[in-house]
């Protein structure tokens, strides 16, 4: 945290990113510049839900939710199956995942850790592909092992799970989204 309770990334957005975007895209007003609205962390444990039984499953789900809470700094919400799928041994109402939606200060803090610590710690990381940004300028990435985050000790982690991270922006095009995310510090590969 910096002076005045403002994160480094938010300060960078206001002092560097907005003027740069305004210059590149010719916005007349700073409010036309796209911004990041939320970050959603999502994980599914459907396979575990079908292979483990009763108490084992409960302990595993609790440890995953605890680790997600450490990573995000916010308590995750359990996601339940909307309908039964017999081929996957899933019943309606069964807990099959967890998600966290981060906004404002927690979002900026999480993105700082993601950009500066977690992504560089990912095995064989050479930058994010440009295709991870969709046509609306939103970034979606998958992380295979949650232990790349410094809050989680690999020795204490009961089960290693993957995460999907979705960064939502107000960008109107893919080009605007790529520019915003690159200027914010996301290591997106050049063309």
Backbone as CSV, one residue per row, in Angstrom:
resi,resn,N_x,N_y,N_z,CA_x,CA_y,CA_z,C_x,C_y,C_z
1,UNK,0.825,-1.190,0.000,0.000,0.000,0.000,0.870,1.254,0.000
2,UNK,0.415,2.249,-0.671,1.135,3.511,-0.753,0.452,4.551,0.131
3,UNK,1.077,5.714,0.167,0.510,6.805,0.968,-0.898,7.133,0.467
4,UNK,-1.778,7.439,1.373,-3.139,7.780,0.993,-3.969,6.555,0.669
5,UNK,-3.495,5.374,1.070,-4.228,4.121,0.893,-4.552,3.808,-0.575
6,UNK,-3.667,4.219,-1.511,-3.886,3.936,-2.926,-2.824,2.950,-3.405
7,UNK,-3.255,1.906,-4.075,-2.306,0.914,-4.558,-1.486,1.481,-5.714
8,UNK,-0.316,0.894,-5.921,0.586,1.331,-6.982,-0.094,1.243,-8.348
9,UNK,-0.842,0.174,-8.573,-1.485,-0.045,-9.874,-2.574,0.994,-10.149
10,UNK,-3.332,1.363,-9.136,-4.385,2.370,-9.322,-3.756,3.730,-9.628
11,UNK,-2.664,4.026,-8.912,-1.941,5.270,-9.135,-1.384,5.306,-10.562
12,UNK,-0.822,4.179,-10.985,-0.272,4.076,-12.347,-1.384,4.286,-13.379
13,UNK,-2.562,3.705,-13.123,-3.692,3.847,-14.039,-4.059,5.328,-14.198
14,UNK,-4.162,6.027,-13.058,-4.588,7.425,-13.098,-3.537,8.358,-13.681
15,UNK,-2.251,8.110,-13.374,-1.204,9.043,-13.794,-0.575,8.726,-15.141
16,UNK,-0.537,7.433,-15.538,0.144,7.066,-16.787,-0.802,6.491,-17.842
17,UNK,-1.647,5.565,-17.436,-2.479,4.827,-18.392,-3.535,5.725,-19.037
18,UNK,-4.288,6.466,-18.232,-5.350,7.331,-18.793,-4.771,8.348,-19.792
19,UNK,-3.718,9.122,-19.417,-3.170,10.073,-20.405,-2.653,9.386,-21.671
20,UNK,-2.010,8.228,-21.523,-1.491,7.486,-22.679,-2.604,6.988,-23.590
21,UNK,-3.669,6.470,-23.001,-4.811,5.978,-23.776,-5.519,7.144,-24.463
22,UNK,-5.630,8.265,-23.747,-6.297,9.459,-24.279,-5.550,9.950,-25.529
23,UNK,-4.231,9.916,-25.441,-3.392,10.356,-26.564,-3.498,9.397,-27.748
24,UNK,-3.425,8.097,-27.464,-3.432,7.101,-28.549,-4.784,7.020,-29.268
25,UNK,-5.879,7.010,-28.506,-7.200,6.826,-29.106,-7.973,8.134,-29.322
26,UNK,-7.398,9.264,-28.898,-8.020,10.567,-29.128,-9.300,10.797,-28.339
27,UNK,-9.337,10.312,-27.086,-10.514,10.570,-26.256,-10.572,12.047,-25.909
28,UNK,-11.758,12.593,-25.873,-11.929,14.000,-25.515,-12.013,14.175,-23.997
29,UNK,-12.363,13.105,-23.299,-12.624,13.164,-21.874,-11.936,11.968,-21.203
30,UNK,-11.437,12.138,-19.991,-10.766,11.019,-19.312,-11.712,9.873,-18.998
31,UNK,-13.005,10.168,-18.919,-13.978,9.126,-18.589,-14.270,8.199,-19.768
32,UNK,-13.788,8.561,-20.957,-13.944,7.687,-22.118,-12.904,6.571,-22.102
33,UNK,-11.826,6.773,-21.360,-10.763,5.765,-21.284,-11.308,4.511,-20.607
34,UNK,-11.024,3.333,-21.170,-11.521,2.105,-20.542,-10.849,1.865,-19.194
35,UNK,-11.545,1.156,-18.324,-10.974,0.819,-17.023,-11.311,-0.621,-16.677
36,UNK,-10.612,-1.145,-15.700,-10.870,-2.511,-15.238,-11.955,-2.417,-14.164
37,UNK,-13.040,-3.172,-14.359,-14.172,-3.080,-13.435,-14.144,-4.153,-12.346
38,UNK,-13.735,-5.385,-12.717,-13.708,-6.463,-11.719,-12.776,-7.575,-12.170
39,UNK,-12.374,-8.385,-11.195,-11.569,-9.584,-11.453,-12.298,-10.745,-10.787
40,UNK,-12.560,-11.800,-11.570,-13.265,-12.969,-11.026,-12.320,-14.164,-11.023
41,UNK,-12.168,-14.793,-9.865,-11.392,-16.026,-9.728,-12.389,-17.160,-9.634
42,UNK,-12.138,-18.220,-10.369,-13.097,-19.305,-10.447,-12.348,-20.635,-10.465
43,UNK,-12.843,-21.607,-9.744,-12.274,-22.953,-9.815,-13.404,-23.973,-9.719
44,UNK,-13.191,-25.085,-10.352,-14.180,-26.158,-10.300,-13.544,-27.397,-9.708
45,UNK,-14.298,-28.098,-8.901,-13.776,-29.367,-8.387,-14.776,-30.472,-8.628
46,UNK,-15.317,-30.495,-9.822,-16.284,-31.509,-10.215,-15.720,-32.919,-10.184
47,UNK,-14.479,-33.072,-10.685,-13.839,-34.398,-10.691,-13.664,-34.929,-9.278
48,UNK,-13.195,-34.039,-8.387,-13.007,-34.442,-6.989,-14.353,-34.767,-6.349
49,UNK,-15.362,-33.993,-6.701,-16.696,-34.178,-6.117,-17.243,-35.567,-6.427
50,UNK,-16.888,-36.106,-7.600,-17.401,-37.424,-7.970,-16.511,-38.561,-7.486
51,UNK,-15.185,-38.300,-7.340,-14.281,-39.394,-6.959,-14.137,-39.555,-5.446
52,UNK,-14.268,-38.473,-4.690,-14.120,-38.565,-3.241,-15.485,-38.761,-2.581
53,UNK,-15.440,-39.264,-1.342,-16.706,-39.491,-0.644,-16.829,-38.581,0.573
54,UNK,-18.026,-38.360,1.009,-18.411,-37.615,2.211,-17.407,-36.691,2.859
55,UNK,-16.756,-37.211,3.933,-15.857,-36.369,4.729,-14.607,-35.969,3.968
56,UNK,-14.052,-36.883,3.145,-12.857,-36.552,2.354,-13.151,-35.369,1.446
57,UNK,-14.303,-35.415,0.784,-14.714,-34.354,-0.119,-14.873,-33.036,0.643
58,UNK,-15.518,-33.105,1.789,-15.740,-31.903,2.590,-14.423,-31.251,3.002
59,UNK,-13.452,-32.084,3.440,-12.140,-31.572,3.846,-11.414,-30.938,2.656
60,UNK,-11.479,-31.591,1.491,-10.815,-31.085,0.291,-11.438,-29.767,-0.142
61,UNK,-12.764,-29.707,-0.173,-13.475,-28.478,-0.560,-13.124,-27.354,0.408
62,UNK,-13.102,-27.647,1.718,-12.753,-26.623,2.707,-11.332,-26.109,2.511
63,UNK,-10.385,-27.020,2.202,-8.994,-26.580,2.002,-8.872,-25.737,0.731
64,UNK,-9.607,-26.095,-0.328,-9.580,-25.311,-1.572,-10.165,-23.926,-1.314
65,UNK,-11.277,-23.861,-0.608,-11.916,-22.580,-0.311,-11.011,-21.723,0.581
66,UNK,-10.337,-22.351,1.524,-9.414,-21.627,2.399,-8.255,-21.050,1.576
67,UNK,-7.683,-21.859,0.667,-6.579,-21.384,-0.180,-7.037,-20.255,-1.107
68,UNK,-8.247,-20.382,-1.666,-8.768,-19.309,-2.526,-8.973,-18.026,-1.724
69,UNK,-9.388,-18.157,-0.486,-9.546,-16.999,0.390,-8.220,-16.314,0.667
70,UNK,-7.169,-17.110,0.864,-5.834,-16.550,1.079,-5.350,-15.808,-0.164
71,UNK,-5.573,-16.400,-1.336,-5.122,-15.809,-2.599,-5.836,-14.495,-2.876
72,UNK,-7.160,-14.475,-2.670,-7.957,-13.310,-3.048,-8.128,-12.287,-1.929
73,UNK,-7.995,-12.714,-0.689,-8.229,-11.807,0.429,-9.713,-11.612,0.702
74,UNK,-10.525,-12.519,0.179,-11.982,-12.426,0.314,-12.550,-13.842,0.340
75,UNK,-13.627,-14.045,1.087,-14.205,-15.394,1.202,-14.899,-15.809,-0.101
76,UNK,-14.535,-16.971,-0.649,-15.174,-17.453,-1.874,-16.608,-17.920,-1.648
77,UNK,-17.366,-17.910,-2.735,-18.745,-18.395,-2.720,-18.740,-19.778,-3.365
78,UNK,-19.431,-20.725,-2.744,-19.525,-22.065,-3.339,-20.503,-22.032,-4.501
79,UNK,-20.128,-22.666,-5.608,-21.053,-22.740,-6.746,-21.621,-24.151,-6.789
80,UNK,-22.916,-24.226,-7.049,-23.605,-25.523,-7.040,-24.095,-25.879,-8.428
81,UNK,-24.245,-27.181,-8.666,-24.730,-27.658,-9.962,-26.179,-27.251,-10.151
82,UNK,-26.495,-26.710,-11.336,-27.871,-26.279,-11.619,-28.767,-27.443,-11.995
83,UNK,-28.146,-28.484,-12.592,-28.941,-29.659,-12.944,-28.085,-30.918,-12.813
84,UNK,-28.734,-32.049,-12.724,-28.044,-33.333,-12.587,-27.519,-33.798,-13.943
85,UNK,-26.272,-34.320,-13.940,-25.679,-34.886,-15.160,-25.169,-36.274,-14.777
86,UNK,-25.901,-37.289,-15.173,-25.576,-38.649,-14.738,-24.228,-39.130,-15.274
87,UNK,-23.836,-38.721,-16.474,-22.562,-39.157,-17.048,-21.377,-38.695,-16.188
88,UNK,-21.527,-37.548,-15.521,-20.456,-37.026,-14.663,-20.709,-37.287,-13.186
89,UNK,-21.756,-38.054,-12.875,-22.136,-38.383,-11.500,-22.390,-37.126,-10.660
90,UNK,-23.021,-36.143,-11.280,-23.316,-34.888,-10.586,-24.819,-34.781,-10.340
91,UNK,-25.159,-34.464,-9.086,-26.562,-34.274,-8.733,-26.862,-32.783,-8.619
92,UNK,-28.108,-32.429,-8.817,-28.520,-31.028,-8.715,-28.271,-30.536,-7.284
93,UNK,-27.683,-29.349,-7.170,-27.419,-28.775,-5.856,-26.085,-29.179,-5.249
94,UNK,-25.343,-30.045,-5.927,-24.042,-30.509,-5.440,-23.009,-29.388,-5.603
95,UNK,-22.140,-29.185,-4.609,-21.103,-28.150,-4.692,-20.037,-28.620,-5.683
96,UNK,-19.859,-27.853,-6.770,-18.897,-28.270,-7.802,-17.821,-27.225,-8.092
97,UNK,-17.822,-26.125,-7.326,-16.808,-25.106,-7.561,-16.877,-23.985,-6.547
98,UNK,-15.995,-22.996,-6.753,-15.971,-21.821,-5.893,-15.529,-20.630,-6.728
99,UNK,-16.037,-19.445,-6.390,-15.623,-18.253,-7.119,-15.565,-17.051,-6.197
100,UNK,-14.746,-16.075,-6.610,-14.593,-14.830,-5.863,-14.635,-13.700,-6.871
101,UNK,-15.393,-12.649,-6.584,-15.417,-11.458,-7.429,-14.761,-10.328,-6.655
102,UNK,-13.676,-9.792,-7.210,-12.940,-8.708,-6.555,-13.208,-7.390,-7.271
103,UNK,-13.381,-6.344,-6.510,-13.563,-5.000,-7.068,-12.744,-4.010,-6.247
104,UNK,-12.528,-2.830,-6.822,-11.855,-1.708,-6.173,-10.491,-2.062,-5.591
105,UNK,-10.244,-1.777,-4.314,-8.919,-1.929,-3.713,-8.422,-3.369,-3.750
106,UNK,-9.267,-4.326,-3.391,-8.847,-5.732,-3.391,-8.494,-6.200,-4.795
107,UNK,-9.218,-5.673,-5.791,-8.950,-6.014,-7.187,-7.557,-5.528,-7.587
108,UNK,-7.233,-4.269,-7.276,-5.920,-3.724,-7.623,-4.802,-4.461,-6.885
109,UNK,-5.017,-4.765,-5.602,-4.010,-5.506,-4.825,-3.768,-6.883,-5.434
110,UNK,-4.854,-7.561,-5.804,-4.722,-8.892,-6.411,-3.980,-8.810,-7.744
111,UNK,-4.340,-7.825,-8.586,-3.683,-7.701,-9.896,-2.199,-7.419,-9.747
112,UNK,-1.816,-6.619,-8.744,-0.387,-6.360,-8.489,0.341,-7.664,-8.197
113,UNK,-0.242,-8.486,-7.322,0.391,-9.768,-6.979,0.418,-10.708,-8.180
114,UNK,-0.652,-10.698,-8.972,-0.738,-11.550,-10.157,0.353,-11.179,-11.161
115,UNK,0.482,-9.883,-11.476,1.434,-9.407,-12.478,2.882,-9.551,-12.004
116,UNK,3.155,-9.156,-10.761,4.539,-9.087,-10.282,5.070,-10.361,-9.641
117,UNK,4.178,-11.226,-9.138,4.659,-12.411,-8.417,4.181,-13.717,-9.048
118,UNK,2.867,-13.876,-9.174,2.314,-15.174,-9.585,2.666,-15.554,-11.022
119,UNK,2.426,-14.657,-11.984,2.713,-15.008,-13.380,4.192,-15.323,-13.613
120,UNK,5.135,-14.509,-13.084,6.549,-14.873,-13.273,6.935,-16.210,-12.623
121,UNK,6.204,-16.622,-11.589,6.506,-17.902,-10.924,5.916,-19.102,-11.655
122,UNK,5.057,-18.849,-12.649,4.437,-19.931,-13.403,5.498,-20.642,-14.225
123,UNK,5.419,-21.947,-14.259,6.404,-22.748,-14.990,6.384,-22.423,-16.488
124,UNK,7.574,-22.251,-17.081,7.754,-21.970,-18.518,6.950,-20.765,-18.986
125,UNK,6.881,-19.722,-18.172,6.087,-18.544,-18.542,6.874,-17.631,-19.469
126,UNK,6.291,-17.328,-20.611,6.948,-16.448,-21.579,6.058,-15.281,-21.977
127,UNK,5.021,-15.031,-21.221,4.091,-13.950,-21.523,2.709,-14.502,-21.856
128,UNK,1.705,-13.636,-21.783,0.329,-14.040,-22.088,0.087,-13.925,-23.584
129,UNK,-0.595,-14.894,-24.138,-0.942,-14.856,-25.566,-1.945,-13.735,-25.807
130,UNK,-1.911,-13.154,-27.005,-2.847,-12.077,-27.356,-4.279,-12.602,-27.446
131,UNK,-4.426,-13.885,-27.727,-5.771,-14.468,-27.863,-6.504,-14.590,-26.518
132,UNK,-5.793,-14.349,-25.394,-6.452,-14.396,-24.092,-7.366,-13.190,-23.874
133,UNK,-7.237,-12.188,-24.757,-8.125,-11.014,-24.691,-9.209,-11.192,-25.741
134,UNK,-10.485,-11.144,-25.307,-11.597,-11.349,-26.246,-11.946,-10.064,-27.006
135,UNK,-12.948,-10.120,-27.862,-13.282,-8.968,-28.717,-13.837,-7.782,-27.930
136,UNK,-14.258,-8.012,-26.683,-14.748,-6.921,-25.840,-13.655,-6.360,-24.931
137,UNK,-12.421,-6.844,-25.087,-11.303,-6.330,-24.304,-11.151,-6.933,-22.928
138,UNK,-11.770,-8.091,-22.674,-11.648,-8.763,-21.371,-10.575,-9.842,-21.453
139,UNK,-9.813,-9.983,-20.382,-8.719,-10.954,-20.332,-9.169,-12.170,-19.529
140,UNK,-8.923,-13.370,-20.061,-9.226,-14.599,-19.333,-8.013,-15.512,-19.411
141,UNK,-7.475,-15.867,-18.250,-6.313,-16.754,-18.223,-6.556,-17.907,-17.257
142,UNK,-5.873,-18.991,-17.521,-5.948,-20.145,-16.640,-4.610,-20.353,-15.962
143,UNK,-4.643,-20.667,-14.694,-3.419,-20.978,-13.957,-3.541,-22.423,-13.501
144,UNK,-2.578,-23.244,-13.900,-2.670,-24.684,-13.638,-2.496,-25.051,-12.169
145,UNK,-1.615,-24.316,-11.468,-1.364,-24.627,-10.064,-1.530,-23.376,-9.218
146,UNK,-2.385,-23.449,-8.217,-2.631,-22.286,-7.366,-1.445,-21.961,-6.469
147,UNK,-0.461,-22.861,-6.391,0.691,-22.657,-5.505,1.664,-21.606,-6.024
148,UNK,1.418,-21.025,-7.235,2.282,-19.939,-7.727,2.056,-18.653,-6.929
149,UNK,0.956,-18.568,-6.205,0.700,-17.391,-5.377,1.475,-17.523,-4.072
150,UNK,2.135,-16.453,-3.634,2.990,-16.538,-2.440,2.220,-16.794,-1.141
151,UNK,0.916,-16.512,-1.124,0.121,-16.705,0.099,-0.076,-18.181,0.431
152,UNK,0.067,-19.041,-0.578,-0.172,-20.465,-0.383,1.169,-21.197,-0.299
153,UNK,1.370,-21.917,0.787,2.591,-22.704,0.951,2.409,-24.046,0.236
154,UNK,3.277,-24.379,-0.747,3.125,-25.642,-1.479,3.176,-26.874,-0.563
155,UNK,3.923,-26.773,0.544,4.044,-27.909,1.469,2.730,-28.136,2.228
156,UNK,2.015,-27.058,2.525,0.788,-27.172,3.311,-0.449,-27.416,2.456
157,UNK,-0.342,-27.191,1.155,-1.505,-27.357,0.271,-1.902,-28.830,0.211
158,UNK,-3.146,-29.123,0.600,-3.622,-30.510,0.605,-3.860,-31.020,-0.818
159,UNK,-4.395,-30.170,-1.656,-4.613,-30.559,-3.051,-4.293,-29.364,-3.949
160,UNK,-3.647,-29.620,-5.051,-3.295,-28.553,-5.980,-4.408,-28.445,-7.017
161,UNK,-4.896,-27.230,-7.218,-5.988,-27.025,-8.162,-5.681,-25.861,-9.093
162,UNK,-6.406,-25.804,-10.186,-6.237,-24.736,-11.160,-7.263,-23.638,-10.942
163,UNK,-6.947,-22.462,-11.467,-7.827,-21.306,-11.345,-8.061,-20.686,-12.704
164,UNK,-9.236,-20.136,-12.892,-9.489,-19.310,-14.056,-9.613,-17.889,-13.526
165,UNK,-8.888,-16.959,-14.165,-8.938,-15.567,-13.745,-9.476,-14.746,-14.902
166,UNK,-10.571,-14.035,-14.671,-11.181,-13.193,-15.706,-11.100,-11.738,-15.265
167,UNK,-10.450,-10.912,-16.104,-10.322,-9.486,-15.828,-11.281,-8.759,-16.757
168,UNK,-12.330,-8.141,-16.206,-13.343,-7.455,-17.008,-13.000,-5.977,-17.160
169,UNK,-13.114,-5.480,-18.391,-12.830,-4.073,-18.659,-14.043,-3.416,-19.314
170,UNK,-13.989,-2.079,-19.409,-15.057,-1.347,-20.093,-14.644,-1.015,-21.524
171,UNK,-13.590,-1.654,-22.015,-13.103,-1.391,-23.378,-14.184,-1.750,-24.402
172,UNK,-14.218,-0.991,-25.487,-15.223,-1.217,-26.529,-14.713,-2.125,-27.645
173,UNK,-13.388,-2.373,-27.673,-12.821,-3.241,-28.713,-11.650,-4.031,-28.144
174,UNK,-11.237,-5.038,-28.900,-10.100,-5.872,-28.495,-8.823,-5.026,-28.429
175,UNK,-8.668,-4.127,-29.402,-7.476,-3.278,-29.467,-7.362,-2.395,-28.220
176,UNK,-8.491,-1.784,-27.815,-8.503,-0.953,-26.609,-8.162,-1.787,-25.373
177,UNK,-8.742,-2.981,-25.293,-8.489,-3.873,-24.159,-7.028,-4.281,-24.073
178,UNK,-6.440,-4.656,-25.214,-5.018,-5.037,-25.247,-4.135,-3.869,-24.803
179,UNK,-4.438,-2.690,-25.294,-3.656,-1.496,-24.949,-3.752,-1.202,-23.455
180,UNK,-4.969,-1.242,-22.914,-5.182,-0.982,-21.481,-4.410,-1.980,-20.629
181,UNK,-4.574,-3.273,-20.928,-3.941,-4.318,-20.120,-2.415,-4.271,-20.225
182,UNK,-1.902,-3.975,-21.413,-0.451,-3.875,-21.599,0.097,-2.696,-20.809
183,UNK,-0.586,-1.559,-20.885,-0.139,-0.375,-20.140,-0.240,-0.584,-18.630
184,UNK,-1.187,-1.409,-18.192,-1.337,-1.699,-16.754,-0.220,-2.618,-16.250
185,UNK,0.495,-3.261,-17.180,1.621,-4.088,-16.781,1.452,-5.574,-17.035
186,UNK,0.325,-5.995,-17.604,0.151,-7.417,-17.906,1.150,-7.796,-18.998
187,UNK,1.900,-8.882,-18.787,2.931,-9.271,-19.756,2.342,-9.948,-21.014
188,UNK,1.697,-9.160,-21.867,1.086,-9.703,-23.092,2.131,-9.670,-24.198
189,UNK,2.284,-10.794,-24.894,3.283,-10.897,-25.952,2.974,-9.912,-27.079
190,UNK,4.021,-9.270,-27.632,3.784,-8.408,-28.784,3.462,-9.244,-30.020
191,UNK,2.865,-8.627,-31.038,2.475,-9.385,-32.243,3.679,-9.934,-32.954
